[in-house]
Amino acid sequence: MTDPHSSSDTPLKQTPLHDLHVKLGARMAAFAGYDMPIQYPSGILQEHLHTRAQAGLFDVSHMGQAILSGPDAVRGLESLVPGDLAALAPGRIRYTQFLNEDGGILDDLMVTRLADAADGAEQLYLVVNAACKDADFAHIRSRLPHLTLRVLEHHALIALQGPKAAAVLERHLPGVETMPFMSLYIVERDGVSFHVSRSGYTGEDGYEISVPDAHAADFTQTLLREAEVKPIGLGARDSLRLESGLCLYGHDIDTTTTPVEAALMWSISKRRRAEGGFPGDERVRLQLAHGPSRLRVGILPDGKAPAREGCDITTLDGVLIGKITSGGFGPSLNAPVAMGYVEAKYAPVGTPVHVIVRGKPLKASIVKMPFVPQNYYRG
């Protein structure tokens, strides 16, 4: 999980939980310019299965957090993304993407509508990918110079994910257990403000908790003392999101892919499809109307050999039709899983294909994603 944005000449950054990771015996490695935990002594397989069964605690403090505010901030940000932000009620969250003028994805992000400020200014809380955050914030400032972007440089972000996450977190932050999916709740604890989002990137019920750096390690250790909670590294985070059919920026989506090609059409509302008004809207709306030439699909290889990123996908008679963008072993399925792009005519579920692993064609099938059921809280 090395990151192309890292350089051996650049000192790696550390999150507020770095010392705790080392103390817990994590294997650390460079990721997005940070020294991050890849796995703990129990190993990726056990960390993955524990998160599916109980509650896994992740340090995602390397991701970018910011508050965008000002008059008509909602419509302003909406001009950069295809998501319907105008329909967001205060306290609700939406997944969307920054697009370039050709409809390619600059980054994907979570947007939360906060209550208006005392002077009536609209406020939005943004969470963006670590490797893209500097470019994202420069993009916002250049396109929306009339708005104020306050980067939350000194806030950690902790994810607690799994079927026991709600039961654990409500012991320490009462009221969070009944939060709707994709909502944010601000909780005070010992004079500290916790911004709790019921969201995550594992396919499980869970939360992402933004907390000031100075209180991050104490709160994390409080959660780790609960019997249901174990620390989880980026290795298991990757296998969890892959099983859940969720994209990883720089792998499954990038500036060459549109939201339609990436099978993220669900994130574009009927109003935005009709009105446009976002970068690349002409191409995106044409693809919505007529279908793209390629699509992101789920792929289940036969046998036990995983098809990794970069493997070719061919027809049964050897015609190249696409490439794997994420692939590995799915611990919940006890089988290899993958996703990638294929020509649209080969995208229907059930289509037999070959994946080329170490030069050998292996049988595989196009399948529906997610590979395992998503367990989001629905109330």
Secondary structure, 3 states (H helix, E strand, C coil): CCCCCCCCCCCCECCCCHHHHHHCCCEEEEECCEEEEEECCCCHHHHHHHHHHCEEEEECCCCEEEEEEECCHHHHHHCCCCCCCCCCCCCEEEEEEEECCCCCEEEEEEEEEECCCCCCCEEEEEEECHHHHHHHHHHHHHHCCCCEEEECCCEEEEEEECCCHHHHHCCCCCCHHHCCCCEEEEEEECCEEEEEECCCCCCECEEEEEEEHHHHHHHHHHHHCCCCEEECCHHHHHHHHHHCCCCCECCCECCCCCCCCCCCHHHCCHHHHHHCCCCCHHHHHHHHHHCCCEEEEEEEECCCCCCCCCCEEECCCCCEEEEEEEEEEECCCCEEEEEEEEEHHHCCCCCEEEEEECCEEEEEEEECCCCCCCECCCC
